Amino acid sequence: RDNRDITSFYFTRFGDAITERELWYHFKKWGDVREIFIPNRRKYTGRRYGFVRFKGIRDTQYTARQLNKIVIG
């Protein structure tokens, strides 16, 4: 793995029925997805959360703003 070119983003507020495969489909529109991780644990509020790792993101600020607009489910 070349970790120098990997950028991770945190995400939350997605339904219980949403799978990693579905999230992969949504996130791949914004770059080269390398990994999606959804822990079995939940936040203290009871919501699910996860992390998506992209390779080769050039403008992390722009990508973060675009990802913030995604509505899934």
WOCORVEN-V909850 format. One line per field, one symbol per residue. phi: phi as a letter, one per 30 degrees, with the letter a starting at -180 (. if undefined). burial: 1 if it has 16 or more other ideal C-beta (glycine too) atoms within 10 Angstrom, else 0. A space follows every 10 residues. Layout:
BEGIN
phi: ???
burial: ???
END
This chain:
BEGIN
phi: .cddccbcbc baibddddcd dddeeddddc lddcabbbdd dbdddjddaa bbccciddbd ddddddddcd bci
burial: 0000001010 1001000000 0010011001 1010010100 0000000111 0111001000 0010001000 000
END
